[in-house]
Amino acid sequence: MIVTRLQQVLGSMRPGATSGFVAGLIMLFLILIGIPINIQSLALFVLLLIVLIFGVRLARRAFDAGETFGYIVKNALALSVVAALVVFLFMSLINRWQANGISVKTYFDAVSLTTMNVLSGVPESELHPNPEKDILTGEYPEGAELRTNPMRLTFDSETGLRLKLGLTGDAWVDLNLGIGGFYGFMLLIVVVGMAGALIAWGANVANVGRYRTQTAGYLSDNLIAHWLVLLLPLLLFGFLWLTKGQDGIDPIIRIGGGGQEVQLLLGFAIVLFGLVAIRAAQPVDWGLAYPVRVGIVAGLVAGVAALAIWRIVGDGRYFIATDGSPRGNELLCVGIVLLVAAVAVVQNYFALRTPERFESQLAGTLALAILLILPLYLDQYQNDVLTLVGINVLLGLGLNIVVGYAGLLDLGYVAFFALGAYTYAFLSSNQVLVDGSGNPTGLKFEGNDETVIRIAAWVFTTAIVATAIVAGGLYLWRRSQAARARRAADRRQLLDIDPRPSGGVTLLLTVIAISTSLLFAILLDNSSLYRRLFDDTSPFFIGLFAGVIVSGLSGIMLGIPVLRLRGDYLAIVTLGFGEIIRLLFTNLRDFTGGPQGILQIPRPLPENASGPVSYLSLVYLIFLGAGLVAFFSARLKQSRTGRAWSAMKSDEDIAQSMGVNLVQSKLTAFAIGAAFAGIGGVLFAARQRNIFPNDFRLDVSIEVLSLVIIGGMGSIPGVIMGAIALIGVPEVLRELSTYRILVFGALLVTMVIIRPKGLLPAPTPQLQERARALVQRHVSQEDRSP
Amino acid sequence: MTEQANERPILLEARKVTKRFGGLIALGDLDLVIRQNQIASVIGPNGAGKTTFFNCITGFYTPEEGEIWFDGHPIQGERPDQVTARGIARTYQNIHLFAGMTVLENVMVGSHANLLASPVGAMLRPPVNRLEEDVALEKAYRLLDFVGLGEDGDTLATNLPYGSQRRLEIARALASDPKLLLLDEPTAGMNPQETEATMRFIRRLRDERDLTILLIEHDMSVVMNISDQVSVLDYGRKIAEGTPEEVQQNPLVIEAYLGAPAEELVTGFLDS
């Protein structure tokens, strides 16, 4: 009887046990092939992430299949216990071997000591195998340091509550919640796996994400699930608070290896689960007003940030561990935390408006968080690769506009890249460029020539202020027009708005713009701000501005002569243009240093800032640049301009007869693409610090074009993937040394066969729903108005 | 043609339009007047210059001589996009949809000339542009609904069946809010039922959307059925014009279509 019952129970737990086994094997695989060196302190969390993902997956499947809560609990338990067992058995096996004198390292080369240390809590120094026993006597050699078999539980009577749970006598648990020690790790696997499944179940029931519309009926039954979702960030925050540690007071709960990472991850977890909580709060009434719930979560997010700052300012320890890096990193860390929190809040705001995109937004936030933290954990070489990928993403996105959106095959794209780089180099290099008779030709802003500085400052101030005023004025004008149209009975009259303000308004605006900008410039000049500004700051942003302008204009200059060319002819002419620019830079020795190039180009931050800060700032600048360009690309695609490009790509003549101005569209595409390449060029120059004409050969154009094609033409995630695949993967494959190019080639061929449209082809925009909603709204408006 | 129709204001007027390709005169001294809210047809044998005439109106070709006036402005020599902005839209003999774009996007390209957003506006997307996009999208959807494609907004245009592609092309042309719609063989390749439906649709276009329509058509049943005015071209010259009944009786038209009577052919042959 009991046996049958047991069989039944176990039978229903089989799906969970199977996925648990798989999860355990994956974790083992990661341990055996060696977790990347630089995230070793986070190895614990990488492994826990796996069991978490499996848990979520389990819950989702069960939910889809309409299983009960009991089923999920049982299977989640099975999943996590089996996963933990698999790892546990293997780890104890390793311990047994080590204790018996076998070095595991001999068999599993990649099992690094650090990883083992992190997972077991045993200090690295003690992870050595015991020496072999003497064959005759069966004894260890005399005086050898011995490990005892750590697989035991002891109770230390001397210190009372101290339970010796770990592998060695030193890894103890002090009211330890389990993180760090070996058994603790196993326990953690179980807890995390179960938690993942339960949270996913709770989120599903609470109608978060993709289930929102399907399960409207579930709502009232599962208030617990809703509360669970809100309570989770609260609990996490409580945990973070307990582990924060204060001056002179030991933290109540000690955390094992990578304590600061735990805090960091907790911080992010709080932000993310906070998002889920707000989202879950929307559709159901818990008797707690929505603003209150949002307030709680927003408070938590602010709390995380405050804690981070307090930690850094207060007792000098880092919220984000940076292995004692200098002070600049602290600000960086605070900045990152705040940024992610802000992004989370903003994304949540948008996610509320478009619930079906919530999950991808959540994934986006998570990816952003990882991306922002990553450089802090990578060494200089890896960061180097990262910046290279970032610059290529920039270039790819720019070329994507020209080739992917507008369909203009540009093989001389490197020219704009070069122009951006050389513009920045020319304006900022510390090297003195001289002409034939020895007169300096460089136009360095950062120098003794105050007139140049002040003229530049004047021009910038007036230009920026005037542009701002004109843009603001025009914006207000259009806004008033739009408001008028909206008040009118038919909303479609908006299309009849005249974009040009009347003559009087234009004149007024011009006068105001000129006088105000001049006034600004004079005031700032008198306050000696200009001098200080250019004494203190690096010329990077001036160079960036100039580089973008120069390359953008040159894009238009290339665009004009090739307006009438199509296809192959266009490709050949642009190819020539690229070569011409390179040859110009090689031969205009006076200004570019000829083949010797321009040296000593400064980094974005001044040189006196300490090394890693200056370097990291470059990494983040590249991220920022690539992010902005991706953002603008995405917006351009879904716009009047983007549709015109797309139409032009499909059929120029028909596009023109639909009202598309071909000249304007083509020049816009060239200019924007070139400007994006210019940003890439400036960042490239700042990264390399020395640039030569040979950096800008045809290969670069081809490489960027290939990454656009391989990633997926016209697709932003595609271009990013393409850059990672084409630039990043060969670097990662360096470990394969001899077979590197072979493997890379094989990858490319496979890719082209399997995914001929690119890694991530551009999705077709889905506008139908939105259009229908708009029509509905309009219809209801008409109904209301008499 | 009734008296009342003759008093309607002139929308399009071609005066002595001549277009040559090398030595070939594709259009010679063509005069044509189209009045508002009419359905006018241009017919003629293959190579008569019908499509060339369309291309001259829409700005693809610039006529060597003569003038084309639309809505009180001379438009010969203007670029196609400028002509479209003035209020002339067209469809094509062979369907030319934008491949790789969805049905809704295709229609939204049609309203390009009516939208204001600049590339900078597209990047920064201020509220005005947002609203404009919404309006354009809503309009595109309504147009699709009008032509009976309301459910297919998110499919790729090239995946639609043939008849739907034709209707989509018309919806795209309508998106530019034209005053004059040029249809180049709208019933080509359709079966009798589809042709019948298209005819009703063209009438609806005129009546419900207050459009003037100029069409090229080979199917005489269509032409004779819906046209207010028929002009017949042959070798680039207008050989007849009038109501469908008048044109049907015209011996020149019969000759152009069926050839000269047999005895004339023989005498002509012997003379040469």
Interface residues (C-beta under 8 A of the other chain):
Chain A: Y475 R478 R479 Q481 A482 R486 R491 R492 L494 L495 I497 P499 F632 R635 L636 Q638 S639 R640 T641 G642 R643 A644 S646 A647 K649 S650 D651 D653 I654 A655 Q656 S657 M658 G659 V660 N661 L662 T668 I672 T764 P765 Q766 L767 Q768 R770 A771 R772 L774 V775 H778
Chain B: T58 G59 F60 R79 P80 D81 V83 T84 A85 A89 R90 Y92 H96 F98 A99 G100 M101 T102 L104 E105 M108 V109 G110 S111 H112 A113 N114 L115 L116 A117 S118 P119 G121 A122 M123 R125 P126 P127 V128 N129 L131 E132 E133 D134 V135 A136 L137 E138 K139 A140 Y141 R142 D145 G153 D154 L156 R172 S176 D177
